[in-house]
Amino acid sequence: MSESPDRIALLPLRSDVVFPQTVVPLVISRPNGIRLVDDVLVSERMVGLASQLNPEVDDPGIADLYPTVCIGSVLKMLKFPDGSTRIVCQGQSRARLLRVVQTEPYLIGEIETLEEELDEGVEVDALVHHVNRLFQRLVDQSQQIPEELQVAAMNTHEPGRLADLLASSLPFSIEERQTLLGEVNVRSRLERLGQYLARQLAIVELSTKIQEQVGSELSKAQRDHFLRQQIKAIQEELGEPESENPEVAELWERLKAAGPPTEVLKEAERELERLGGMHPSSAEYSIVRTYLDWLAILPWAKCSRDRLDLRRARKVLDEDHYDLEKIKERILEYLAVRKLKKDMKGPILCLAGPPGTGKTSLGKSIARALGREFVRVSLGGVHDEAEIRGHRRTYVAAMPGRIIHGLRKAGTNNPVFMLDEVDKLGADFRGDPSAALLEVLDPEQNSTFRDHYLDVDFDLSRVMFIATANMLESIPSPLLDRMEVLQLPGYSEEEKVLIAQKYIIPKQLDAHGLTVSDLEITELGLKRIIADYTREAGLRNLEREIAAVCRKAARRRAEGRRGTVTVGPAQLAELLGPSRFYRELADRTGIPGVATGLAWTPTGGEILFIEATGMPGKGQLTLTGLLGDSMRESAQAAMSYLKSHARVLDLDASRFNKTDVHIHVPAGAVPKDGPSAGVAIASALISLFRDLPIKEALAMTGEVTLTGRVLPVGGVREKVLAARRAGIRTLLIPRHNEKDLVELPADVKADLSFKIVDTLDDVVPRLFEGRGSRERTKPGPIKPRSRRVMADKKPTAVSRPVPPKSEMSRGGSKPRRPPNP
């Protein structure tokens, strides 16, 4: 630091202004400021305290500092663990900053000391008196001025010292304080201080006045309430009618026009009385008013008139959807009964099926056929019970649930109300929404549905509820029991072609601004899109691929090229790219130990390959492919059956103890479970140990027991359609699933050959038909079944092998059908 008297170290201050003859504490956190204090303490302890124009600047220069600074001395320094330093400074004199002569390691400036100009006379005494009077009034109005400041001001008789004391202690801005610091003339300083004090006093008086007004308004509201109650009591004594609030009268008229039940009208009247006794500025007023608005707007008595023309309804349903005969018949039956019995309750239907089969759009068609309003509520991902039943009015921002919201949107009390994705409801600490739906979807209970917000009964018995789901297994059984389930199976290839030609292509042409003269997709092209570019039970991906073709045609049209674009199989590779799916059946069959099974998934049916291979070992069984417990048990049961019936199955029994068997189901990253692969696993093992490949284009399904019986399974239609898509020609079906074949389309049944099986004895001969298998050796005499047993069985097209004597003890009783897996 320079020893020149006109040079001094500068300490920039972000938000402080130091005045002469005042002691102030300062916090220093910048490294160069801490370095400055350390150097000052070992010398003359003098420092220039300069305020910054902008507190956000970290490295200020002379352009960032006010020109007037205060020369002060450092009295004390304390260092804290957080790295900051705190000092106590006392101002000594004013000075003008001329320039900065050094910036490292800290600022050193050249200054000019300013001498105070003091005018003696009556005018200065009058200014001191004026400042003291304003300060005293400020003390009287504000409770935040410390008593120490009042005592110090009373004991300060020097005009300049008094001005600096008040300027440094009162809540003035930095600009105002810096102006007072730069005022050398005491008289001018007192005049400006008086102006600032007067303005501060006006602010404090206005703030006090506002607080008093708010308090008086609250007391006025209370007084108005008491007076209103007194007027009401006086009117009752005199027998005069009470003067009503116009808003209350208007609400009452709306409530009566809505036609709610008597109990609801009584509750509304009670709330209206409460509303009449409240001040409009009250917080409770808006809550009660909103509640009454909900009561007045709900369709208590408003309903749409059903169109009971069955022919028209059938026409509307056929226009919007192809096939789905069961569902269309169910809607027509409802209309017929409704025509005969006007007060029948609305049905609770559940449309279950794979994605893209038209469940949601079918709800709109049903509403159009009935002539009713349509409301759709998506329940996917809903976790809060209040979403269904609403919140109680005690909560902030409470509102009714989705059921009441939907009725308000419909405007009638008998809409077609679709609860979409009901199988994807969740549950957490806020409650279980599916439990709240138990009352909504029960025709015996929903006539008195009570929303938590309304807290009155609303009749839902006229509403036609339609739920949609992809999987019934995830729906709680009490909720599923309340609904009539209608299955929407997947579509066959022929059905997809017809739907695409009749519905999807015209819709996409219109959506892309095209006409039939711009684009033509041939039937062969559609079949190739369905087979090679989509693999689904529904139609969403098919519609997406057709939309992609339409976009290509729209671009061609927009570029000015005219003419009809004809899309056949040869053009698909150019428009949609290479085929995404291929028929892998030919690649997998023809190998011993490989069988083709059938699986059901939420998106439709799939074929499932079971691969078995053997290696020298000790008879261990290994299962891979991310299999569930059911499939593991099926594999173990099939293996045990083969070991116990090796002679009957023409297998070398000695190989079992010397061969380790590995069963694998490809696509190992996909979890697989279910009992329906039991027959396929057993067939793969028989093929492995016979060293004969299974007949080509043959698939099978069914659950196998330890005694070799084939039990029924579920999802037969989806599995059959998947087999047909994959090129399967022969299917082995359990006997008890024969009835499920009746509902298959005629073209599907014509393309496939179904073989009905009861036991694995029925399965084995059909595995190797046409393979040139050797005649089965008969190790011992096998007694035929008794006539009583054979009479209980339905004859099949192919004769079955005669079981050994050990199996005749089971008799001819048929196994009971287990629950549909």
VEXTORSE-293946 format. One record per residue (C-alpha): residue in three letters; x, y, z. Coordinates in steps of 0.5 Angstrom, whole numbers, padded with zeros to 4 digits, always signed. Layout:
N
ALAXYZ;...
# end
This chain:
821
MET+0000+0000+0000;SER+0003+0007-0002;GLU+0005+0012+0004;SER+0002+0018+0000;PRO-0003+0022+0003;ASP-0008+0022-0003;ARG-0008+0015-0004;ILE-0011+0010+0000;ALA-0014+0002+0000;LEU-0021+0002-0003;LEU-0026-0003+0000;PRO-0032-0004-0004;LEU-0039-0005-0001;ARG-0045-0008-0004;SER-0050-0005+0000;ASP-0048-0001+0005;VAL-0046+0007+0006;VAL-0042+0009+0012;PHE-0042+0016+0015;PRO-0037+0020+0019;GLN-0037+0019+0026;THR-0041+0013+0026;VAL-0039+0006+0028;VAL-0042+0000+0023;PRO-0040-0008+0023;LEU-0038-0010+0016;VAL-0038-0017+0013;ILE-0033-0019+0008;SER-0033-0025+0003;ARG-0029-0023-0003;PRO-0021-0026-0003;ASN-0018-0019-0005;GLY-0023-0015+0001;ILE-0020-0020+0006;ARG-0013-0019+0003;LEU-0014-0012+0004;VAL-0016-0012+0011;ASP-0010-0016+0013;ASP-0005-0011+0010;VAL-0009-0005+0013;LEU-0009-0008+0020;VAL-0001-0008+0020;SER-0001-0001+0018;GLU-0005+0005+0020;ARG-0011+0002+0019;MET-0014+0007+0015;VAL-0019+0005+0009;GLY-0023+0008+0004;LEU-0030+0005+0004;ALA-0034+0006-0003;SER-0041+0004-0004;GLN-0042+0000-0011;LEU-0047+0003-0016;ASN-0049-0005-0018;PRO-0049-0010-0012;GLU-0048-0016-0017;VAL-0041-0014-0020;ASP-0036-0018-0017;ASP-0030-0014-0019;PRO-0032-0007-0019;GLY-0028-0001-0022;ILE-0028+0006-0022;ALA-0034+0006-0026;ASP-0038+0002-0021;LEU-0037+0006-0015;TYR-0040+0012-0013;PRO-0035+0018-0013;THR-0036+0020-0006;VAL-0033+0015-0001;CYS-0032+0015+0007;ILE-0025+0015+0010;GLY-0025+0010+0016;SER-0021+0006+0021;VAL-0021-0001+0022;LEU-0023-0002+0030;LYS-0023-0010+0030;MET-0023-0016+0026;LEU-0026-0023+0027;LYS-0025-0029+0022;PHE-0031-0034+0022;PRO-0030-0042+0020;ASP-0034-0041+0013;GLY-0028-0037+0011;SER-0032-0030+0011;THR-0029-0024+0015;ARG-0032-0019+0020;ILE-0030-0012+0021;VAL-0032-0006+0025;CYS-0031+0001+0022;GLN-0031+0008+0024;GLY-0032+0013+0019;GLN-0027+0019+0020;SER-0029+0024+0014;ARG-0031+0025+0007;ALA-0027+0024+0001;ARG-0028+0025-0007;LEU-0025+0019-0011;LEU-0021+0021-0017;ARG-0018+0015-0020;VAL-0016+0008-0019;VAL-0009+0007-0019;GLN-0008+0000-0018;THR-0013-0006-0018;GLU-0008-0012-0016;PRO-0008-0015-0011;TYR-0014-0010-0009;LEU-0016-0003-0011;ILE-0012+0003-0009;GLY-0015+0010-0011;GLU-0013+0017-0011;ILE-0018+0021-0007;GLU-0019+0028-0005;THR-0021+0030+0002;LEU-0027+0034+0003;GLU-0028+0039+0009;GLU-0035+0040+0012;GLU-0038+0047+0011;LEU-0042+0049+0017;ASP-0047+0056+0016;GLU-0048+0059+0023;GLY-0055+0062+0024;VAL-0062+0062+0026;GLU-0064+0058+0019;VAL-0059+0052+0021;ASP-0063+0052+0028;ALA-0070+0052+0025;LEU-0068+0046+0020;VAL-0065+0042+0026;HIS-0072+0043+0030;HIS-0076+0041+0023;VAL-0071+0035+0023;ASN-0072+0033+0030;ARG-0080+0034+0030;LEU-0080+0030+0023;PHE-0076+0024+0027;GLN-0081+0024+0033;ARG-0087+0024+0029;LEU-0084+0018+0025;VAL-0082+0015+0032;ASP-0089+0015+0034;GLN-0092+0012+0028;SER-0087+0006+0027;GLN-0085+0001+0032;GLN-0079-0001+0029;ILE-0074+0005+0031;PRO-0070+0002+0036;GLU-0070+0006+0043;GLU-0062+0007+0043;LEU-0063+0011+0036;GLN-0068+0016+0040;VAL-0063+0017+0046;ALA-0057+0018+0041;ALA-0061+0023+0037;MET-0063+0027+0043;ASN-0056+0028+0046;THR-0053+0030+0039;HIS-0053+0038+0038;GLU-0048+0038+0032;PRO-0052+0039+0026;GLY-0048+0035+0021;ARG-0047+0030+0026;LEU-0054+0029+0027;ALA-0056+0029+0020;ASP-0050+0023+0019;LEU-0053+0019+0025;LEU-0060+0019+0022;ALA-0058+0018+0015;SER-0054+0012+0017;SER-0060+0009+0022;LEU-0066+0010+0018;PRO-0069+0006+0012;PHE-0067+0010+0006;SER-0064+0007+0000;ILE-0057+0007-0002;GLU-0058+0013-0007;GLU-0061+0017-0002;ARG-0056+0016+0003;GLN-0050+0017-0002;THR-0053+0023-0004;LEU-0053+0025+0004;LEU-0046+0023+0004;GLY-0044+0027-0002;GLU-0047+0034+0001;VAL-0041+0038+0004;ASN-0046+0044+0006;VAL-0049+0042+0013;ARG-0055+0047+0011;SER-0056+0043+0004;ARG-0056+0036+0008;LEU-0061+0038+0013;GLU-0066+0040+0008;ARG-0065+0034+0004;LEU-0066+0030+0010;GLY-0072+0033+0012;GLN-0075+0032+0005;TYR-0073+0024+0006;LEU-0076+0024+0013;ALA-0082+0027+0010;ARG-0083+0022+0005;GLN-0082+0016+0010;LEU-0087+0019+0015;ALA-0092+0019+0009;ILE-0091+0012+0007;VAL-0091+0010+0015;GLU-0098+0014+0016;LEU-0101+0011+0009;SER-0099+0004+0011;THR-0102+0005+0018;LYS-0108+0007+0015;ILE-0109+0001+0010;GLN-0108-0003+0016;GLU-0114+0000+0020;GLN-0118+0000+0014;VAL-0117-0007+0013;GLY-0119-0008+0020;SER-0125-0004+0020;GLU-0128-0008+0014;LEU-0127-0014+0018;SER-0131-0011+0024;LYS-0136-0008+0019;ALA-0137-0015+0016;GLN-0138-0018+0023;ARG-0143-0012+0024;ASP-0147-0013+0018;HIS-0148-0021+0020;PHE-0151-0019+0026;LEU-0155-0013+0024;ARG-0158-0018+0018;GLN-0159-0023+0024;GLN-0163-0018+0028;ILE-0167-0016+0021;LYS-0169-0023+0020;ALA-0171-0024+0027;ILE-0175-0017+0027;GLN-0179-0020+0020;GLU-0180-0026+0023;GLU-0184-0023+0029;LEU-0188-0018+0025;GLY-0189-0024+0020;GLU-0186-0020+0014;PRO-0183-0024+0008;GLU-0175-0024+0008;SER-0172-0019+0003;GLU-0168-0024-0001;ASN-0161-0023-0004;PRO-0162-0023-0012;GLU-0157-0028-0013;VAL-0160-0033-0008;ALA-0167-0032-0011;GLU-0164-0034-0018;LEU-0160-0040-0015;TRP-0167-0042-0012;GLU-0170-0042-0019;ARG-0165-0046-0023;LEU-0165-0051-0017;LYS-0172-0052-0018;ALA-0172-0052-0026;ALA-0167-0058-0025;GLY-0172-0062-0022;PRO-0168-0066-0017;PRO-0171-0071-0012;THR-0174-0068-0005;GLU-0168-0070-0001;VAL-0164-0066-0005;LEU-0168-0060-0006;LYS-0168-0060+0002;GLU-0161-0060+0002;ALA-0160-0054-0003;GLU-0165-0050+0001;ARG-0161-0051+0007;GLU-0155-0049+0004;LEU-0158-0043+0001;GLU-0160-0040+0008;ARG-0153-0041+0010;LEU-0151-0037+0003;GLY-0156-0032+0005;GLY-0153-0030+0011;MET-0146-0030+0009;HIS-0142-0024+0006;PRO-0140-0024-0001;SER-0133-0023+0001;SER-0133-0029+0006;ALA-0128-0035+0003;GLU-0134-0040+0005;TYR-0139-0036+0001;SER-0135-0038-0006;ILE-0135-0046-0003;VAL-0143-0046-0002;ARG-0144-0042-0008;THR-0140-0047-0013;TYR-0143-0053-0009;LEU-0150-0050-0011;ASP-0148-0049-0018;TRP-0146-0056-0019;LEU-0153-0058-0016;ALA-0157-0054-0021;ILE-0153-0056-0027;LEU-0153-0063-0026;PRO-0159-0067-0030;TRP-0163-0070-0025;ALA-0169-0070-0029;LYS-0167-0069-0036;CYS-0166-0075-0040;SER-0165-0077-0048;ARG-0171-0080-0051;ASP-0169-0087-0054;ARG-0170-0089-0061;LEU-0173-0096-0061;ASP-0173-0097-0068;LEU-0169-0104-0068;ARG-0168-0104-0076;ARG-0165-0097-0076;ALA-0160-0099-0070;ARG-0158-0105-0074;LYS-0156-0101-0080;VAL-0152-0096-0076;LEU-0148-0102-0072;ASP-0147-0105-0079;GLU-0145-0098-0082;ASP-0139-0097-0077;HIS-0137-0104-0075;TYR-0136-0111-0079;ASP-0138-0117-0076;LEU-0138-0117-0068;GLU-0145-0120-0068;LYS-0146-0122-0061;ILE-0145-0115-0059;LYS-0150-0113-0064;GLU-0155-0118-0062;ARG-0154-0116-0055;ILE-0155-0108-0056;LEU-0162-0110-0060;GLU-0164-0115-0055;TYR-0163-0109-0050;LEU-0167-0104-0055;ALA-0173-0110-0055;VAL-0174-0110-0048;ARG-0173-0103-0047;LYS-0179-0102-0052;LEU-0183-0107-0048;LYS-0181-0104-0041;LYS-0180-0097-0041;ASP-0177-0097-0034;MET-0172-0102-0034;LYS-0165-0101-0031;GLY-0159-0100-0036;PRO-0154-0106-0037;ILE-0147-0106-0035;LEU-0143-0109-0041;CYS-0135-0110-0041;LEU-0132-0111-0048;ALA-0126-0115-0047;GLY-0121-0116-0053;PRO-0114-0115-0056;PRO-0112-0108-0057;GLY-0115-0105-0064;THR-0121-0109-0065;GLY-0126-0103-0064;LYS-0128-0103-0057;THR-0128-0096-0056;SER-0131-0094-0063;LEU-0136-0099-0061;GLY-0139-0095-0055;LYS-0140-0089-0060;SER-0144-0093-0065;ILE-0148-0096-0059;ALA-0150-0089-0057;ARG-0151-0087-0064;ALA-0156-0093-0065;LEU-0159-0091-0058;GLY-0160-0084-0060;ARG-0156-0082-0053;GLU-0151-0078-0051;PHE-0144-0081-0051;VAL-0139-0080-0045;ARG-0132-0083-0045;VAL-0127-0083-0039;SER-0121-0086-0039;LEU-0119-0090-0033;GLY-0112-0092-0035;GLY-0107-0090-0029;VAL-0112-0088-0024;HIS-0110-0089-0017;ASP-0114-0084-0013;GLU-0121-0087-0011;ALA-0123-0079-0011;GLU-0122-0079-0018;ILE-0129-0084-0018;ARG-0132-0081-0012;GLY-0130-0074-0011;HIS-0127-0070-0006;ARG-0130-0068+0001;ARG-0132-0060+0001;THR-0128-0059+0007;TYR-0121-0060+0002;VAL-0119-0054-0002;ALA-0120-0054-0009;ALA-0125-0060-0008;MET-0129-0062-0014;PRO-0134-0068-0016;GLY-0131-0075-0019;ARG-0131-0077-0026;ILE-0138-0080-0026;ILE-0141-0074-0024;HIS-0137-0070-0029;GLY-0139-0074-0034;LEU-0146-0073-0033;ARG-0145-0066-0033;LYS-0142-0066-0040;ALA-0147-0071-0043;GLY-0153-0066-0040;THR-0157-0072-0039;ASN-0158-0078-0034;ASN-0158-0083-0039;PRO-0152-0083-0043;VAL-0148-0089-0046;PHE-0142-0088-0041;MET-0136-0091-0043;LEU-0131-0093-0038;ASP-0124-0094-0042;GLU-0119-0099-0040;VAL-0122-0101-0033;ASP-0117-0107-0033;LYS-0111-0102-0032;LEU-0114-0098-0025;GLY-0108-0098-0020;ALA-0109-0097-0012;ASP-0104-0094-0007;PHE-0105-0090-0001;ARG-0110-0086-0003;GLY-0115-0092-0004;ASP-0117-0097-0009;PRO-0121-0094-0015;SER-0124-0101-0017;ALA-0127-0101-0010;ALA-0131-0095-0011;LEU-0133-0097-0018;LEU-0137-0103-0015;GLU-0143-0099-0013;VAL-0143-0095-0020;LEU-0143-0102-0024;ASP-0148-0105-0019;PRO-0155-0104-0022;GLU-0158-0106-0015;GLN-0154-0100-0012;ASN-0152-0095-0017;SER-0159-0092-0016;THR-0157-0089-0010;PHE-0150-0087-0012;ARG-0147-0082-0007;ASP-0141-0077-0009;HIS-0137-0075-0004;TYR-0137-0068-0006;LEU-0145-0067-0007;ASP-0146-0072-0001;VAL-0153-0073-0004;ASP-0156-0079-0008;PHE-0156-0079-0015;ASP-0159-0084-0019;LEU-0155-0088-0024;SER-0159-0094-0026;ARG-0161-0091-0033;VAL-0154-0090-0035;MET-0152-0095-0040;PHE-0145-0097-0037;ILE-0140-0100-0042;ALA-0133-0102-0040;THR-0127-0104-0044;ALA-0121-0108-0042;ASN-0115-0112-0046;MET-0115-0117-0040;LEU-0120-0120-0035;GLU-0115-0123-0030;SER-0113-0116-0028;ILE-0120-0114-0026;PRO-0122-0115-0019;SER-0127-0121-0019;PRO-0132-0117-0015;LEU-0132-0112-0020;LEU-0132-0117-0026;ASP-0138-0120-0023;ARG-0142-0114-0024;MET-0141-0114-0031;GLU-0143-0118-0037;VAL-0137-0120-0041;LEU-0137-0119-0049;GLN-0131-0122-0052;LEU-0129-0118-0058;PRO-0124-0123-0061;GLY-0119-0122-0066;TYR-0120-0122-0074;SER-0118-0127-0079;GLU-0114-0125-0085;GLU-0121-0124-0090;GLU-0124-0120-0084;LYS-0119-0115-0084;VAL-0119-0115-0092;LEU-0126-0113-0092;ILE-0126-0108-0086;ALA-0120-0105-0090;GLN-0124-0104-0096;LYS-0130-0102-0093;TYR-0128-0097-0087;ILE-0120-0096-0086;ILE-0118-0094-0094;PRO-0124-0089-0095;LYS-0123-0086-0088;GLN-0115-0085-0089;LEU-0116-0083-0096;ASP-0121-0077-0093;ALA-0116-0076-0088;HIS-0110-0075-0093;GLY-0114-0071-0098;LEU-0115-0076-0103;THR-0120-0079-0107;VAL-0121-0086-0110;SER-0118-0084-0117;ASP-0112-0082-0113;LEU-0110-0089-0110;GLU-0112-0096-0111;ILE-0110-0101-0106;THR-0111-0108-0109;GLU-0114-0114-0105;LEU-0107-0118-0106;GLY-0103-0112-0104;LEU-0108-0111-0097;LYS-0106-0119-0096;ARG-0099-0118-0097;ILE-0099-0112-0092;ILE-0103-0116-0087;ALA-0098-0122-0087;ASP-0092-0118-0088;TYR-0092-0112-0085;THR-0097-0113-0079;ARG-0098-0118-0074;GLU-0104-0117-0069;ALA-0111-0119-0067;GLY-0113-0112-0068;LEU-0113-0107-0074;ARG-0109-0101-0071;ASN-0102-0103-0074;LEU-0106-0104-0081;GLU-0109-0097-0081;ARG-0102-0094-0079;GLU-0099-0098-0085;ILE-0105-0096-0090;ALA-0104-0089-0087;ALA-0096-0089-0089;VAL-0098-0091-0096;CYS-0103-0085-0097;ARG-0098-0081-0095;LYS-0094-0083-0100;ALA-0099-0082-0105;ALA-0101-0075-0102;ARG-0094-0073-0103;ARG-0094-0075-0111;ARG-0100-0071-0112;ALA-0098-0065-0108;GLU-0091-0065-0113;GLY-0096-0065-0119;ARG-0096-0072-0121;ARG-0103-0074-0123;GLY-0106-0081-0124;THR-0108-0087-0120;VAL-0103-0090-0116;THR-0104-0097-0116;VAL-0101-0101-0110;GLY-0100-0109-0110;PRO-0095-0113-0107;ALA-0089-0111-0112;GLN-0090-0104-0110;LEU-0090-0105-0102;ALA-0082-0106-0101;GLU-0081-0099-0104;LEU-0087-0096-0100;LEU-0086-0099-0094;GLY-0079-0102-0094;PRO-0078-0109-0093;SER-0082-0114-0090;ARG-0082-0114-0082;PHE-0085-0121-0081;TYR-0084-0127-0084;ARG-0087-0134-0083;GLU-0082-0138-0079;LEU-0086-0144-0079;ALA-0082-0148-0085;ASP-0075-0146-0082;ARG-0077-0149-0075;THR-0080-0155-0077;GLY-0077-0162-0080;ILE-0072-0162-0074;PRO-0073-0168-0069;GLY-0075-0165-0062;VAL-0078-0159-0064;ALA-0086-0158-0063;THR-0091-0152-0065;GLY-0095-0150-0059;LEU-0100-0144-0059;ALA-0100-0138-0054;TRP-0105-0133-0052;THR-0103-0126-0050;PRO-0107-0119-0049;THR-0105-0117-0056;GLY-0108-0124-0059;GLY-0105-0131-0061;GLU-0098-0133-0062;ILE-0095-0139-0064;LEU-0090-0142-0060;PHE-0084-0146-0061;ILE-0082-0152-0056;GLU-0075-0154-0057;ALA-0072-0160-0054;THR-0065-0163-0055;GLY-0061-0169-0051;MET-0054-0170-0049;PRO-0050-0175-0045;GLY-0051-0175-0038;LYS-0055-0177-0032;GLY-0062-0176-0034;GLN-0063-0169-0031;LEU-0068-0164-0034;THR-0066-0157-0036;LEU-0071-0151-0037;THR-0070-0144-0041;GLY-0073-0139-0044;LEU-0076-0135-0038;LEU-0081-0140-0036;GLY-0086-0139-0031;ASP-0088-0144-0026;SER-0094-0147-0030;MET-0090-0149-0036;ARG-0084-0152-0031;GLU-0089-0156-0028;SER-0092-0158-0035;ALA-0085-0160-0037;GLN-0084-0164-0031;ALA-0091-0168-0032;ALA-0089-0169-0039;MET-0082-0172-0038;SER-0085-0177-0032;TYR-0091-0179-0037;LEU-0086-0181-0042;LYS-0081-0185-0037;SER-0087-0189-0034;HIS-0090-0190-0041;ALA-0084-0191-0045;ARG-0086-0198-0048;VAL-0093-0196-0050;LEU-0090-0190-0053;ASP-0085-0194-0057;LEU-0079-0191-0053;ASP-0072-0194-0051;ALA-0073-0193-0043;SER-0065-0194-0042;ARG-0064-0187-0046;PHE-0068-0183-0040;ASN-0062-0185-0035;LYS-0057-0183-0040;THR-0059-0177-0043;ASP-0060-0170-0040;VAL-0065-0166-0043;HIS-0065-0159-0045;ILE-0072-0156-0046;HIS-0072-0149-0049;VAL-0077-0144-0051;PRO-0074-0138-0056;ALA-0075-0131-0055;GLY-0072-0132-0048;ALA-0073-0125-0046;VAL-0080-0125-0046;PRO-0084-0128-0040;LYS-0088-0134-0041;ASP-0093-0138-0037;GLY-0099-0142-0037;PRO-0101-0149-0038;SER-0103-0150-0045;ALA-0096-0152-0047;GLY-0096-0158-0044;VAL-0098-0162-0050;ALA-0093-0159-0054;ILE-0088-0160-0049;ALA-0089-0168-0049;SER-0090-0168-0057;ALA-0083-0165-0057;LEU-0080-0170-0052;ILE-0083-0176-0056;SER-0080-0173-0062;LEU-0073-0172-0059;PHE-0073-0179-0056;ARG-0076-0182-0063;ASP-0071-0178-0067;LEU-0077-0177-0072;PRO-0079-0170-0074;ILE-0086-0168-0073;LYS-0091-0167-0078;GLU-0090-0160-0082;ALA-0096-0155-0081;LEU-0098-0158-0075;ALA-0099-0154-0068;MET-0103-0156-0062;THR-0105-0154-0055;GLY-0108-0157-0049;GLU-0106-0158-0042;VAL-0103-0165-0040;THR-0104-0169-0034;LEU-0099-0174-0030;THR-0103-0179-0033;GLY-0103-0177-0040;ARG-0110-0173-0040;VAL-0111-0167-0045;LEU-0115-0162-0041;PRO-0118-0156-0044;VAL-0115-0149-0045;GLY-0118-0142-0046;GLY-0117-0137-0052;VAL-0118-0142-0057;ARG-0120-0137-0062;GLU-0114-0133-0062;LYS-0110-0139-0062;VAL-0113-0141-0068;LEU-0113-0135-0072;ALA-0105-0134-0070;ALA-0104-0141-0073;ARG-0107-0140-0079;ARG-0103-0133-0080;ALA-0097-0137-0079;GLY-0099-0142-0084;ILE-0101-0148-0080;ARG-0106-0153-0083;THR-0107-0158-0078;LEU-0109-0157-0070;LEU-0109-0161-0064;ILE-0115-0159-0060;PRO-0117-0162-0053;ARG-0124-0165-0053;HIS-0127-0160-0049;ASN-0125-0154-0053;GLU-0129-0157-0059;LYS-0135-0153-0057;ASP-0130-0147-0058;LEU-0130-0148-0066;VAL-0137-0147-0067;GLU-0136-0139-0067;LEU-0130-0139-0072;PRO-0131-0136-0078;ALA-0133-0141-0084;ASP-0127-0139-0088;VAL-0122-0140-0082;LYS-0125-0147-0081;ALA-0125-0149-0088;ASP-0117-0147-0088;LEU-0115-0152-0082;SER-0116-0159-0080;PHE-0118-0160-0073;LYS-0116-0166-0069;ILE-0120-0167-0063;VAL-0116-0171-0057;ASP-0117-0174-0051;THR-0110-0176-0048;LEU-0103-0177-0051;ASP-0105-0183-0054;ASP-0109-0179-0059;VAL-0104-0174-0060;VAL-0098-0179-0061;PRO-0100-0182-0068;ARG-0102-0175-0071;LEU-0095-0173-0070;PHE-0092-0177-0075;GLU-0097-0178-0080;GLY-0094-0178-0087;ARG-0087-0179-0084;GLY-0086-0186-0086;SER-0085-0188-0078;ARG-0084-0195-0077;GLU-0089-0200-0074;ARG-0089-0199-0066;THR-0087-0205-0063;LYS-0091-0208-0058;PRO-0087-0211-0052;GLY-0093-0215-0049;PRO-0100-0216-0049;ILE-0104-0210-0048;LYS-0111-0211-0047;PRO-0117-0207-0050;ARG-0121-0202-0046;SER-0128-0205-0044;ARG-0134-0203-0048;ARG-0136-0199-0042;VAL-0130-0195-0043;MET-0131-0194-0050;ALA-0138-0192-0050;ASP-0137-0186-0046;LYS-0132-0184-0051;LYS-0134-0180-0058;PRO-0131-0184-0064;THR-0125-0180-0067;ALA-0123-0180-0074;VAL-0116-0184-0073;SER-0116-0190-0069;ARG-0112-0189-0062;PRO-0107-0193-0059;VAL-0110-0198-0054;PRO-0108-0196-0047;PRO-0104-0201-0042;LYS-0108-0205-0037;SER-0105-0200-0032;GLU-0109-0194-0035;MET-0116-0198-0035;SER-0117-0197-0027;ARG-0119-0190-0029;GLY-0125-0192-0032;GLY-0129-0188-0037;SER-0131-0182-0033;LYS-0129-0175-0036;PRO-0124-0170-0033;ARG-0128-0164-0030;ARG-0126-0158-0034;PRO-0122-0153-0030;PRO-0122-0146-0029;ASN-0121-0143-0036;PRO-0113-0141-0035;
# end
